[in-house]
Amino acid sequence: MENVVKVFCVAMSIKLMPKQERTTFHMDYVYAGVVSQILSIVQSSILLRKVEMQADGGILVLFDTPMKKDVEEVINIAAQVRSMNEVVLRKFHMPLDEQVISVGIDYGPISYFASVYTNHDGVFFGNSIMRAKKLAEVKRDSVNISEDIYMNLSEETRGNLFGNREMNGEMSYYCSQLINIRMRKWVVENS
């Protein structure tokens, strides 16, 4: 007997530097360190529902966001994740024009499929997960959010986002160079 449950979640897709761009053995260590730090950041949230490592090397994070302030918290987490880009570049003395991390965020119904015949965790799937992945691939070194997320943000946070852009006529999105101020302070102090 199978069980499919539909939930409304915020899907965050974190796109990391592709394997073919990690040209040295050293870069694989950088990648592992970045993944570890990102997992620490997202797992600190009480809104966290699920974290999955994707086959393409990305990370899928699902958050329960029953209230508007919860969406703001997810945006703050995205800013922390994106700030990891600067930290990594400084810490490993990489060129500052190199981009390691991008984030895509969308909101919508997500289905959860769990089989009682296996011991494996269930699988999450749905359009909002696919849209979050596409948003993460649109532009490197930015936080790209869907219009649904944008409509649930405060005026202050909306002011930090660049204008509405079309993605192949498929959907519109907003992007930002959001950073976490405490992480930026660390980068400045340790440069």
C-alpha positions as CSV (number, residue, x, y, z in Angstrom):
1,M,0.0,0.0,0.0
2,E,1.4,3.4,-1.0
3,N,0.7,6.7,0.8
4,V,0.8,10.0,-1.0
5,V,0.5,13.2,1.1
6,K,0.3,16.7,-0.3
7,V,1.8,19.5,1.8
8,F,2.5,23.2,1.1
9,C,6.1,24.0,1.6
10,V,8.8,26.4,0.6
11,A,11.3,24.6,-1.6
12,M,14.9,25.9,-1.6
13,S,17.3,24.5,-4.2
14,I,20.9,25.2,-3.6
15,K,23.1,24.9,-6.7
16,L,26.8,24.4,-6.1
17,M,29.8,24.4,-8.5
18,P,29.4,21.6,-11.0
19,K,31.9,18.7,-10.9
20,Q,33.4,19.6,-14.3
21,E,34.2,23.1,-12.9
22,R,36.0,21.7,-9.9
23,T,39.2,21.3,-11.7
24,T,41.5,20.3,-8.9
25,F,41.5,17.8,-6.1
26,H,41.7,20.8,-3.7
27,M,38.3,22.0,-5.1
28,D,36.7,18.7,-4.1
29,Y,37.7,19.5,-0.5
30,V,36.3,23.0,-0.8
31,Y,33.0,21.5,-2.1
32,A,32.8,19.1,0.8
33,G,33.4,21.9,3.3
34,V,30.7,24.1,1.7
35,V,28.1,21.3,1.7
36,S,28.9,20.7,5.4
37,Q,28.5,24.4,6.3
38,I,25.3,24.7,4.3
39,L,23.8,21.7,6.0
40,S,24.7,23.3,9.4
41,I,22.9,26.5,8.4
42,V,19.7,25.0,7.1
43,Q,19.5,22.4,9.9
44,S,19.5,25.2,12.5
45,S,16.0,26.2,11.5
46,I,12.9,24.8,13.4
47,L,11.0,25.2,10.1
48,L,13.1,22.5,8.4
49,R,11.1,19.7,7.0
50,K,13.6,17.8,4.9
51,V,17.0,18.1,3.4
52,E,18.0,16.0,0.3
53,M,21.3,15.8,-1.6
54,Q,20.4,15.7,-5.3
55,A,22.1,13.5,-7.9
56,D,23.3,16.7,-9.7
57,G,25.3,17.7,-6.6
58,G,22.7,20.3,-5.5
59,I,20.8,20.4,-2.2
60,L,17.0,20.4,-1.9
61,V,15.7,21.9,1.4
62,L,12.0,21.9,2.3
63,F,10.6,24.3,5.0
64,D,7.2,24.4,6.7
65,T,6.1,28.0,6.4
66,P,2.6,28.4,7.9
67,M,3.0,32.2,8.5
68,K,4.5,35.2,6.6
69,K,7.3,35.6,9.2
70,D,8.4,32.1,8.5
71,V,8.9,33.0,4.8
72,E,11.1,35.9,6.0
73,E,13.2,33.4,8.1
74,V,13.7,31.2,5.0
75,I,14.9,34.3,3.1
76,N,17.4,34.9,6.0
77,I,18.6,31.4,5.7
78,A,19.1,31.9,1.9
79,A,21.1,35.0,2.7
80,Q,23.3,33.0,5.0
81,V,23.8,30.2,2.4
82,R,24.7,32.8,-0.3
83,S,27.1,34.5,2.1
84,M,29.0,31.2,2.1
85,N,30.2,32.1,-1.4
86,E,32.2,35.0,-0.1
87,V,33.5,33.0,2.9
88,V,34.7,30.2,0.7
89,L,36.4,32.5,-1.8
90,R,38.3,34.4,1.0
91,K,39.1,31.3,3.0
92,F,40.5,29.3,0.1
93,H,42.1,32.3,-1.6
94,M,40.1,31.8,-4.8
95,P,39.5,34.5,-7.4
96,L,36.6,36.8,-6.2
97,D,34.9,36.5,-9.6
98,E,34.4,32.8,-9.1
99,Q,30.9,31.8,-8.1
100,V,30.2,28.7,-6.1
101,I,26.7,29.0,-4.8
102,S,23.3,30.1,-6.1
103,V,19.8,29.6,-4.5
104,G,16.3,29.2,-5.9
105,I,13.2,29.4,-3.8
106,D,9.6,28.7,-4.6
107,Y,6.4,28.0,-2.7
108,G,3.6,25.6,-3.6
109,P,2.1,22.1,-3.1
110,I,4.6,19.3,-2.8
111,S,3.6,15.6,-2.8
112,Y,5.3,13.1,-0.5
113,F,5.3,9.5,-1.6
114,A,6.1,6.9,1.0
115,S,5.9,3.1,0.4
116,V,5.2,0.8,3.3
117,Y,7.1,-2.0,1.6
118,T,10.5,-0.4,1.8
119,N,12.6,1.0,4.7
120,H,13.6,4.1,2.7
121,D,12.5,7.6,3.4
122,G,9.8,8.9,1.1
123,V,10.3,11.0,-2.0
124,F,9.2,14.6,-2.4
125,F,8.1,15.8,-5.8
126,G,6.1,18.6,-7.4
127,N,6.2,21.6,-9.6
128,S,7.5,24.0,-6.9
129,I,10.6,21.7,-6.4
130,M,11.3,21.8,-10.2
131,R,10.8,25.6,-10.3
132,A,13.2,26.1,-7.3
133,K,15.8,24.1,-9.2
134,K,15.3,26.1,-12.3
135,L,15.6,29.4,-10.3
136,A,18.9,28.2,-8.8
137,E,20.3,27.6,-12.3
138,V,19.2,31.0,-13.7
139,K,21.9,33.1,-12.2
140,R,25.0,32.2,-10.1
141,D,25.8,33.9,-6.9
142,S,22.3,35.2,-6.2
143,V,19.1,34.3,-4.4
144,N,16.4,33.9,-7.0
145,I,12.8,33.8,-5.7
146,S,9.5,33.1,-7.3
147,E,6.6,35.6,-7.4
148,D,4.7,33.6,-4.8
149,I,7.5,34.0,-2.3
150,Y,7.9,37.7,-3.3
151,M,4.2,38.4,-2.5
152,N,4.7,37.0,1.1
153,L,7.7,39.2,2.0
154,S,7.7,42.4,4.0
155,E,8.2,45.8,2.1
156,E,11.7,46.0,3.6
157,T,12.8,42.7,2.2
158,R,11.1,43.4,-1.1
159,G,13.2,46.5,-1.3
160,N,16.4,44.4,-1.3
161,L,15.3,42.5,-4.4
162,F,15.9,43.4,-8.1
163,G,13.0,43.7,-10.5
164,N,10.7,41.2,-11.9
165,R,12.4,39.1,-14.7
166,E,11.0,36.5,-17.1
167,M,12.6,33.1,-17.4
168,N,12.0,31.9,-20.9
169,G,8.5,33.2,-20.8
170,E,7.8,30.4,-18.3
171,M,7.7,32.2,-15.0
172,S,8.8,35.5,-13.5
173,Y,11.3,35.7,-10.7
174,Y,13.1,38.2,-8.5
175,C,16.8,38.1,-7.7
176,S,19.1,39.6,-5.1
177,Q,22.6,39.6,-3.8
178,L,21.3,39.1,-0.3
179,I,24.0,38.5,2.3
180,N,24.1,37.9,6.1
181,I,25.6,40.9,7.8
182,R,27.4,38.9,10.5
183,M,29.0,36.7,7.9
184,R,30.0,39.7,5.8
185,K,31.7,41.2,8.9
186,W,33.7,38.0,9.3
187,V,34.8,38.1,5.7
188,V,35.9,41.8,6.0
189,E,37.8,41.1,9.3
190,N,39.5,38.1,7.9
191,S,40.5,39.4,4.5
